[in-house]
Amino acid sequence: MIRSIKQAFDIIDSKVTGIPYEAIDYLRHHETCDELNEKLVYALKNAYSGKAYYSEKHRIMLPAPLWYAVVAEKHLSEELFEPLLEMFTTEEDWDVMNEQAVYLVGLLAKAFPGAFLEKVLFFIEENIRKENKTPYIFCFEALYYAQDNHFERIHAMLDKENFHWVDHYVRVLGDLMRQDTLEKFKEILPKFEGKHTAIELQYYIDVMEGKITDFQKGVAFCEMRDPDWKNHYQHMEQMFATSQSPIQQEVKVNRNDACPCGSGKKYKNCCLQKLS
């Protein structure tokens, strides 16, 4: 039986295989406190770090950040905004982790419809400005919960150049079926002539004008996923049964690279010696 936060942390942090159901449940039902919030922020911020959750013994990234992201469903706070969005700035991602992160985006957008949407919109604007191709597409989930006062800014994104994920952005906005979005799509259609984006725009224009009747409106992932985390992850138990699961891919470290343990030494002068 788990009797403390620290004990639950230790179980999750050291878990190599399997799903730590008891520890996750303990933390999900624990009252929100600074110690727990700090752990959740740290886990999300270091989800793809080669230092924080790297197992020297098994030479893999441990799945602990995923389990803390599941815990975070019950401890939503504004402190999670930044570390969650930072997860979408790296190309080194895990499919299962991204799915859980998208779910958290939806939960935060519902819980903090004003503050979180402002953060997300600024995040998208910055990524467009920097011409990034990283998977910030996953934060588009928040747009399903946007309020009327957000849409002038949301539509303005469509005027920006070098928007790598513009087609996906158009699809999300099209799902919302707003009259002002229809007008914006018509306005920018000539700008994308000859590009695939024009096909997407014309499709949603036709949908919103009633010319296409077999359209199935998309909904937020947050509304589709089973809210019972155990039911959702139970079918993945086999995936986590061994240390070679997709979420725990081996970290490739060259002899002269910085050691992933965070010592500051070269790998050949640190953990490689311990493994040989």
C-alpha positions as CSV (number, residue, x, y, z in Angstrom):
1,M,0.0,0.0,0.0
2,I,1.3,3.4,-0.9
3,R,1.4,5.8,2.0
4,S,3.1,9.0,0.7
5,I,3.7,11.1,-2.3
6,K,7.4,10.3,-2.2
7,Q,6.7,6.6,-2.3
8,A,4.4,7.1,-5.4
9,F,7.1,9.2,-7.0
10,D,9.7,6.6,-6.4
11,I,7.5,3.9,-8.0
12,I,6.7,5.9,-11.1
13,D,10.3,7.2,-11.5
14,S,11.8,3.7,-11.4
15,K,9.2,1.9,-13.4
16,V,10.7,0.3,-16.5
17,T,7.9,-2.0,-17.6
18,G,4.2,-2.2,-17.0
19,I,1.8,0.5,-15.9
20,P,2.0,1.7,-12.3
21,Y,-1.7,1.8,-11.7
22,E,-1.6,2.1,-7.9
23,A,0.9,4.9,-7.8
24,I,-0.9,6.9,-10.5
25,D,-4.3,6.5,-8.8
26,Y,-2.7,7.5,-5.5
27,L,-1.5,10.8,-7.0
28,R,-4.6,11.5,-9.0
29,H,-6.7,11.3,-5.8
30,H,-4.2,13.2,-3.6
31,E,-5.0,16.8,-2.8
32,T,-3.2,19.3,-5.0
33,C,-0.1,20.6,-3.3
34,D,3.2,22.4,-4.2
35,E,5.2,19.2,-4.0
36,L,2.9,17.5,-6.5
37,N,2.6,20.5,-8.8
38,E,6.4,20.9,-9.0
39,K,6.8,17.2,-9.9
40,L,4.2,17.5,-12.7
41,V,5.8,20.6,-14.1
42,Y,9.3,19.0,-14.0
43,A,8.0,15.8,-15.7
44,L,6.4,17.6,-18.6
45,K,9.3,20.0,-19.0
46,N,11.7,17.1,-19.2
47,A,9.5,14.6,-21.1
48,Y,12.0,14.4,-23.9
49,S,15.2,15.2,-22.0
50,G,18.1,12.8,-22.3
51,K,19.1,13.6,-18.7
52,A,16.1,13.6,-16.4
53,Y,14.4,10.3,-17.3
54,Y,17.3,8.4,-18.8
55,S,18.0,4.9,-17.3
56,E,21.7,4.3,-17.3
57,K,21.1,0.6,-16.5
58,H,18.6,-0.1,-19.4
59,R,19.9,2.7,-21.7
60,I,16.4,3.9,-22.5
61,M,14.1,6.8,-21.7
62,L,11.8,5.8,-18.9
63,P,8.0,6.4,-19.4
64,A,7.6,8.3,-16.2
65,P,6.6,11.6,-17.9
66,L,3.7,9.8,-19.5
67,W,2.4,8.6,-16.2
68,Y,2.8,12.1,-14.6
69,A,0.8,13.5,-17.6
70,V,-2.0,11.1,-16.6
71,V,-1.8,12.3,-13.0
72,A,-2.0,15.9,-14.3
73,E,-5.5,15.3,-15.6
74,K,-6.7,15.7,-12.0
75,H,-4.3,18.6,-11.0
76,L,-4.8,21.1,-13.8
77,S,-3.1,24.5,-13.1
78,E,-1.7,27.5,-15.0
79,E,1.8,26.2,-14.0
80,L,1.3,23.4,-16.6
81,F,0.8,25.8,-19.5
82,E,4.4,26.4,-20.5
83,P,5.9,23.0,-19.9
84,L,3.1,21.3,-21.8
85,L,3.5,23.6,-24.9
86,E,7.2,23.2,-24.8
87,M,6.7,19.5,-25.5
88,F,5.6,20.5,-29.0
89,T,8.9,22.3,-29.8
90,T,10.9,19.1,-30.3
91,E,10.9,16.7,-33.2
92,E,11.9,13.8,-30.8
93,D,8.4,12.7,-29.8
94,W,6.5,9.6,-28.7
95,D,3.2,8.9,-30.2
96,V,1.6,7.9,-26.9
97,M,3.0,10.8,-25.1
98,N,1.8,13.2,-27.8
99,E,-1.7,11.8,-27.5
100,Q,-1.7,12.3,-23.8
101,A,-0.4,15.8,-24.2
102,V,-3.1,16.6,-26.7
103,Y,-5.7,15.4,-24.2
104,L,-4.2,17.7,-21.6
105,V,-4.4,20.6,-24.0
106,G,-8.1,20.0,-24.3
107,L,-8.6,19.7,-20.6
108,L,-6.7,22.9,-19.9
109,A,-8.6,24.8,-22.6
110,K,-11.8,23.8,-21.0
111,A,-10.6,24.6,-17.5
112,F,-8.9,27.9,-18.4
113,P,-10.7,29.1,-21.6
114,G,-9.3,32.6,-21.4
115,A,-5.8,32.3,-20.0
116,F,-4.8,29.1,-21.8
117,L,-6.1,30.2,-25.2
118,E,-4.1,33.4,-24.9
119,K,-1.0,31.3,-24.2
120,V,-1.7,28.9,-27.1
121,L,-2.3,31.7,-29.6
122,F,0.9,33.4,-28.7
123,F,2.7,30.1,-28.9
124,I,1.3,29.5,-32.4
125,E,2.2,33.0,-33.5
126,E,5.8,32.6,-32.3
127,N,6.2,29.3,-34.1
128,I,4.9,30.7,-37.4
129,R,7.2,33.7,-37.0
130,K,10.2,31.4,-36.5
131,E,9.0,29.2,-39.5
132,N,9.2,26.2,-37.2
133,K,8.2,22.7,-38.5
134,T,8.1,21.1,-35.0
135,P,4.8,19.5,-34.0
136,Y,3.1,22.6,-32.5
137,I,0.1,21.3,-34.6
138,F,-0.9,19.4,-31.4
139,C,-1.8,22.6,-29.6
140,F,-4.5,23.3,-32.2
141,E,-6.8,21.1,-30.0
142,A,-7.3,24.2,-27.9
143,L,-9.0,26.1,-30.8
144,Y,-12.1,23.9,-30.3
145,Y,-12.7,25.7,-27.0
146,A,-11.9,29.3,-28.3
147,Q,-14.3,32.1,-27.3
148,D,-15.8,34.6,-29.7
149,N,-13.2,37.3,-28.7
150,H,-10.3,35.0,-29.8
151,F,-11.4,34.7,-33.4
152,E,-10.0,37.9,-34.9
153,R,-6.6,36.8,-33.7
154,I,-7.2,33.2,-34.8
155,H,-8.2,34.3,-38.3
156,A,-5.2,36.6,-38.5
157,M,-2.9,33.6,-38.4
158,L,-4.1,32.7,-41.9
159,D,-2.6,35.9,-43.3
160,K,0.9,35.0,-42.1
161,E,3.6,33.7,-44.4
162,N,5.5,30.4,-44.0
163,F,2.8,28.8,-41.8
164,H,4.0,25.2,-42.0
165,W,0.8,23.6,-40.6
166,V,-1.7,25.9,-42.3
167,D,-3.6,23.0,-43.9
168,H,-4.3,21.4,-40.5
169,Y,-5.2,24.8,-39.1
170,V,-7.8,25.2,-41.8
171,R,-9.3,21.8,-41.0
172,V,-9.7,22.6,-37.3
173,L,-11.3,26.0,-38.1
174,G,-13.5,24.4,-40.7
175,D,-14.8,22.0,-38.1
176,L,-16.0,24.9,-36.0
177,M,-18.5,26.0,-38.8
178,R,-18.4,29.7,-38.0
179,Q,-19.8,32.3,-40.4
180,D,-16.9,34.7,-39.8
181,T,-14.5,31.8,-40.6
182,L,-16.4,31.2,-43.9
183,E,-15.9,34.8,-44.8
184,K,-12.2,34.6,-43.9
185,F,-11.7,31.5,-46.0
186,K,-13.3,33.2,-49.0
187,E,-11.0,36.2,-48.5
188,I,-7.8,34.3,-48.5
189,L,-8.6,31.7,-51.1
190,P,-7.0,33.6,-54.0
191,K,-3.8,33.9,-52.0
192,F,-3.4,30.1,-52.0
193,E,-4.2,29.5,-55.7
194,G,-2.3,26.5,-57.0
195,K,-1.5,25.1,-53.6
196,H,-3.0,22.3,-51.6
197,T,-4.3,24.8,-49.0
198,A,-6.7,26.1,-51.7
199,I,-8.3,22.7,-52.0
200,E,-8.8,22.5,-48.2
201,L,-10.3,26.1,-48.1
202,Q,-12.6,25.4,-51.0
203,Y,-13.8,22.2,-49.4
204,Y,-14.8,23.9,-46.2
205,I,-16.3,26.8,-48.0
206,D,-18.5,24.3,-49.9
207,V,-19.4,22.5,-46.6
208,M,-20.3,25.7,-44.8
209,E,-22.4,26.9,-47.8
210,G,-24.3,23.6,-47.8
211,K,-22.9,22.4,-51.1
212,I,-21.5,19.3,-49.4
213,T,-24.0,17.4,-47.3
214,D,-22.1,14.3,-46.2
215,F,-19.6,16.2,-44.1
216,Q,-18.8,14.7,-40.7
217,K,-17.9,17.5,-38.3
218,G,-14.7,16.8,-36.4
219,V,-14.7,17.1,-32.6
220,A,-12.0,17.7,-30.1
221,F,-9.9,14.7,-29.1
222,C,-10.7,15.6,-25.5
223,E,-14.4,14.8,-26.2
224,M,-13.7,11.5,-27.9
225,R,-11.3,9.8,-25.6
226,D,-12.5,7.6,-22.8
227,P,-12.3,9.9,-19.6
228,D,-11.4,6.8,-17.6
229,W,-7.6,6.6,-17.9
230,K,-7.5,3.0,-16.9
231,N,-9.8,2.0,-19.7
232,H,-7.8,4.0,-22.1
233,Y,-4.4,2.6,-21.2
234,Q,-5.5,-0.9,-20.5
235,H,-5.4,-1.9,-24.1
236,M,-1.8,-0.7,-24.2
237,E,-0.6,-3.0,-21.4
238,Q,1.2,-5.2,-23.9
239,M,3.1,-2.2,-25.3
240,F,4.6,-1.5,-21.9
241,A,5.2,-5.2,-21.0
242,T,8.9,-5.0,-22.1
243,S,11.6,-2.4,-21.9
244,Q,11.6,-2.3,-25.7
245,S,8.2,-0.6,-26.0
246,P,7.8,2.2,-28.6
247,I,7.8,4.8,-25.9
248,Q,11.0,3.6,-24.5
249,Q,13.3,3.6,-27.5
250,E,17.0,3.2,-26.8
251,V,18.9,6.4,-26.7
252,K,21.8,6.5,-29.2
253,V,24.8,8.0,-27.6
254,N,28.2,8.3,-29.3
255,R,31.4,8.0,-27.3
256,N,32.3,11.7,-27.5
257,D,28.8,13.0,-26.8
258,A,27.9,14.5,-23.5
259,C,26.8,11.8,-21.1
260,P,22.9,11.7,-20.9
261,C,23.1,11.2,-17.1
262,G,23.8,15.0,-16.9
263,S,27.3,14.7,-15.3
264,G,28.8,17.1,-17.8
265,K,31.4,14.5,-18.8
266,K,31.8,12.8,-22.2
267,Y,29.9,9.5,-22.4
268,K,33.2,7.6,-22.9
269,N,34.5,9.0,-19.6
270,C,31.4,8.4,-17.6
271,C,28.5,5.9,-18.0
272,L,30.1,4.0,-20.9
273,Q,32.9,2.9,-18.5
274,K,30.3,1.7,-16.0
275,L,28.6,-0.4,-18.6
276,S,31.7,-2.0,-20.0
